[in-house]
Every structure is written in structure tokens, then in C-alpha cells.
Amino acid sequence: MLCDALGIEAEFASSGTYNLATMTKSKQIHIPTVKSREIWLLYQVLDIKQKMPNQQFSDAEHAEIYSSHRPDIPAEIAEISVDFLKQKFVGALDLAVDVGCGSGQSSVVLSPFFSLVHAIDASEAQIQEARKNRAAANLIYSVQEAETLPFESGSVQLVTAGASLHWFDPKIFFKEVRRVLAPEGVFVTYTYHSLRPSLDCPRLSKEADLVYQTLYSYWPQEVHSSLEKYENICFPFEEVLRIPKIRQKFTGTFSDLIGFVESLSAFQIMKKKDKSKAENLIKVFRKRLEELLMTPNQPSSTAIKLYRDFYCILCRKD
């Protein structure tokens, strides 16, 4: 468990929350001296750079596809996050930080609730897309790695990581989140696996399933924790609440579904390894959708009902 890596052994309460009152130290955590701390931090940052698992999102073409075909996060997740925060935090909502913001889909939904939202991502290409397509007066985008949050200790009320936690070094990231969060501050992470045709379209759903199954072997190892709904991650916070499913339904287009598949890191890996195989996968998928929708002349604009399921974890720091 990741709590062991942080020097904490967690006992899961039957209520579905972690309670530090029932936690015990499993081992001592070495804290560097002041003199050695700068060198220690430097090694940590260098280690992060060496372990960077995914550089795909640095590609401008991929970032543009991601921005165009990944729908914004449902407002319900932002509302649930703020409601959870307000249960115990009574101060002003001055600052929220969205880590691994991509092209801003998870950031803009926070702007109505906070005086300032600071969204960060390691990809310059993604940040450029966010600034271009999802701007707001109280929203700042900047290029920054998740493990070195540029905020004062105790200055942030909400930290979010939308479909991005699996890319981070959890040991360093969680320490940084706890450092920047105010007392009673909240960390929220969530993920989703796919965009799918409505359940009342079984034949369309079957075709989508075949595509996702084909891509499965191309997922990087880090993504598997997301595919497992972060169930094997131990969150080192005083209170942890899991919400198993938040379903987002909307009417999209033929192109939305195709573009979503092309935006997936698994597809981009397939494309880099075997471009013709990736192109053929999309070609066959597109043809089957055209046949099922019976709209060969205007497939791109054909409306279809789509949905995706989110898995959400809310954490509070005392």
C-alpha cells in the first residue's frame, strides 16, 4: 500500500473513511536536516524527471485532439467537491489548484466557486490549448510538475487531480498536497475510463468495446491504477470518502467518439509503434459506425447519445 511508502499503515473503517485516530506508525520517516534538504530536494526532482512515464501529452497534435474531443468535467463533480469542503472549512474560498489539468476541462468547472483557480500541467502543449480554449477571468494556467507545487504552505483550500493522479509520484505528490492545503482543506481526485454510446444502443456499445479491448495492451503501466479506480492507492488523509459512480450523459457526435479514441494515450502509443495498425483501427471503427448509424454521407455530424462514468475520491486534511 502507498501509505506504507509514506511510513503510515492505514486501517480502513467500515464507514468508508480513513481515520488517523486508528492509524499507527509502521516505520520512522527520515526527514533531512536543513543543511541536506536542498540536496535531498534536488535528488527528488531529478528522480521524478528520470521516472517521467509519459511524454505523449507534450505533442502539439495530441494536445489539440485532447482539447477538442475530451468533454469538460461535469459540474456535479465540482459541486460535490465544494460541498464536501464546506462541511468543515468555514473560511473564504480563495484558491483552488488543479494539478495535471491537461487542456483545462477539469479547471473551468472550478472557477465559479473560488476567487482564483490555478491550473498546472507538465505539458506546455496542453497549457497552450487550455489558455486558448478554456480561459476565465479568475483562472491561471502554468507549466509545472505535480511534485513541486509552487504555493505557500496552508494557502490552498482545494486541490484536484482529474484523471491525472496515476502519472504522479504519489509519495512526493501527497506530501506536497498536504503541505499546501489549509487545515480542513480538501483533496479530490477522480478518473474515468472511456466514452461510450448510450446503453440503449447495444450494437454501438459492442463496437466501442472492441476498440477499447484492442487498445488495452497499449496502456502504460501507470494507467492501470486508474483502470482499477485507484482502489489500491492508500490516501494519507484524515478522512477519505469514495463515490463509486458519477455518470455524465450528453448528446455528442460521431466525431466526438472517434476523436475521444484518438485522444487516448493507449491509441497514441499504438500509433507510434505501428501507425498503419492505428489508422486501420480507426478506419474499421468509423466504417462500422457508419453502417450501424446508416449515415454514410454525413457521419461526422450525426448525433449520438454518449456517456462516461467517473470514480471520485474526496480527502480531507485536519
N, C-alpha and C positions, 0 to 999 in steps of 0.2 A: 504494500500500500504506500501511496505517496506520503502519507503522514509519517511513516517510519523514516522516510528520507529526510523529513524535516525534524526528526527527533521526537515525534509525537505518536503515541498509539491511541487511536480513537475507538471509543465504544459506541456503537450505533444504538440510539434509543428507539424504543418501539413506536414512539410518536412520529418518527421520521425526521428528527433533528439530532444534530450533534451537540452535546452539552459538555463544555470544558470542565464542569464540576466533576464529571465522572471520568475524566481523562487522566492518565498517568504518564510520567516521563519514561520513555523506553530507553533513552540514552542521552548523554550530555551532548549539547550542540557547541562546537568550537566557535568562539567569537574572536576574531582577530583583534590584536591590540591596535591602538590608534596609529602607532608607527608603521605597522604592517598592513593596515586597512587599505591604503591606496594601491599597494601592490596586489593585495588579495582581490580587490575590485577589478583591477586590470586583467588579472588571470581569468576572472569570471566572465568578463566581456569577451576576451579572446576565445574562451572556451565556447561561448554562445556562437560566435561567428564561425568557429570550426564546425559546430554541430548544425548550423542552419540547414534544416531538412528540405526546404523548398524555395527555389528561386523562380518558380514559374510566374508568380504574380508580378515579377519585375518586367515582364514582357509587355510592351505597349499594346500589341494586338490583343493579347489575352485580357488585359485590363479593360480594354474597350468592350470586348464581348461580355465580360463580367458585369460591367456597369450597365450595359444595355439589356441584359437578359436575366439578371438576378433581381427579382422584385424587392421593393422596400420591406423591411421587417414590419409585421403587423403592429399597429399602435397598441394593441392589447398587451403586448409584452412590456412596452414602456409604462403603461398604466399599472400593471401588476407590480413592476419594479418599484415605482414611486410609491404606490400604496404600501408595499412592504417596508420601504424606507421610513415612511411617515408613521408607522406603527410605534416606533420608539424614538426616532430622531425628530426633535422639535425646533431646530434652528432653520435659518433661511437655506433654500436650495441654491447655493451659489455656483457650484461646479460639479459637473459630471464628466467623466473621462471614458471614452470609448476606445478600447485597445484592440488593434487588429481590425480597424474599421473598414478595410477594403475601399470600395468606391463610395462609401457614405450611406449605404442602405440602412445600417444599424445606428447611424448617428443622427440623421434628421428627425427621427421619431422622438428623440430626447429633447430637442430644442424647445418645445412648448413648456417644459417643466422646470428648466434651470436658467439661471441668469447667464451662464456660459457653459457651453459644451466644447470640450477639447478632444478631438478625434485624432488618433495616431495610427500609423501603419508603417511597416518597414519598406514598403514598395513605393517608390517615387511615382511610378506609372499609375498606381491605384489612387494615390493622393491627388494627382493631376485630374483624374476622372472625377473624383469627389468634388474638387473645387469647381470644376466646370459644370457639373450636372446636379449637385445637391448642396447648394450654398444656402446659408441662412445668416441673418444679421448677428446672431449670438453663437455662431458655430465656427470654430477654428480647426483647420486641418494642418497636420505637420507630419513630416517623415521622422519616425522614431521607433526604436525597437522596444518590445514589450517589457524586457527585463531591466530596463533603465528608465523608469518613469520620471520625467522632468518636473515633478511637482513637490511642493513643500510637504513635510510630514503633517498628517492630520488635516490637510486642506481640502480634501475631496469628499463629497457626500455619497457619490455613486460611481462605481467602476463597472463597466460592462465589457464582455468579450463575446461577441456574437459570431458563432461558427468559426472561431479562431483559436480557442484555448489549446487545442491539440498541437498547434505549431510552436508553442512556447516551451521554455524550460520551466517546468512547474515549480521546482524548488526555489529558484530565484524570483520568478514572477509572483508567487504567492507572498513571499516576504515583502516585495515591493508594494503589492496591493495593500497589505496590512499596514505598511508604513505610511502610505499616503492617505488612507481612509481616516476620516474623523471618527471619534467614539460614536457608536451606534450607526456608523456608516455601513453601506451595503455593497457587496459584490454580486453581480448577476452574470451568469454565463448560460448560453443556450446553443443548440445546434439543430440541424435538420439534415436529412439525407438525400432527398430527391424532390423533384417537382413531378406530379403525376396527373394524368387525366382523371376526371371525376369517377367515383366508384360505379356510377350508373352507366359507364362506358367500358364494360369489361374487356372488349376486344382491343380498344386503345390502350387500356392499362396493361394488357398482356404484352403488347409490343414494347411499351416503355420498360416493363420488367426485363425483357430480353436484352435491351440495350444496357441497363444498369448491371445485369448479371455479367454481360460481356466485359464491362469496364472494371468489375470488382478486383480482378487480379492486378490491376494497374494502380490501385490506391497505394500511396506511400504508407509505410508502417505507422507513422504518426496519426494518420486519419482513422485508424482502427478504433482508437479510443472514442472518437466522435461517432463512428458507426455503432459502438456499444453504448451510446447515450451517456458517456462519461461515468458509467456505473462503477468502474474500477478506480476512479480517482477519489482520493480522500481529501476533502476540502478543510483546511486548517482554520476553521472559524467557529465561533461560539454557538452559532445557530445556522443550521442548513435545512432548507426546505426544497424538496424536489417536486416539480409539476410535470407529470408524465407526458401530457399531450396538450398542445395548443394548436388547433387546426386553422389554417388560413385558407379560405376559399375565395376564388375570384375567377372572372371570365378573362381568359387570355386569348392568344392567337396560336396558330400553327407554328409561327416563327419563334414565339416565346419558348415553346417546348424544345424545339430544335436548338435554339440558342443557349438554353439552360444546359443541355447536354454538352455543348461545345465549351461552355464556361467551366466545366468540372476539371479539377486538377488531374483526375484519372484519365480523362479524354486527352488533355494536353500532353500527358506522359506518353500515351499510346501514339499520339501524333508525332512526337519527337522520335520515338523508337521505330515506328512504321507508318509513315504518312499515308501511304496508299490504303492500309488497313483501316485507319481512322476515317479517311474520306469515304471509303466504301461503307463503313458502319453508318455514317450519316446519310449516305445516298440510299441505302436499303431502308433505313428508318423513315426517311422522307417519303419514299415511294409507297411504303405500307400505309402511312398516314393518309396519303393522297387517295389510295384505294379505299380505305375504310371511311374516309370523310366524303368520298365521291366528289371531290372538287379539284380536278387536275389543272384547271385553268387559273384559279386564284387561291392556291393553297396557303400562301403566306399570311393572308388577311382573314382566313377562316377562323371564326370564333369557336373556342372550345372551353369547357369548364375544367379548371385546374385546381389542385390543392397541394399543400405541403404541411407536414406535421413537425412541430417544434418540441424539443425536450428542454426544459428550463430548470436551472438550479439557482436558488436565491440564498445568499450567505450574509450573515450579519456579524460585524465586529463589535464587541462590547466596549 
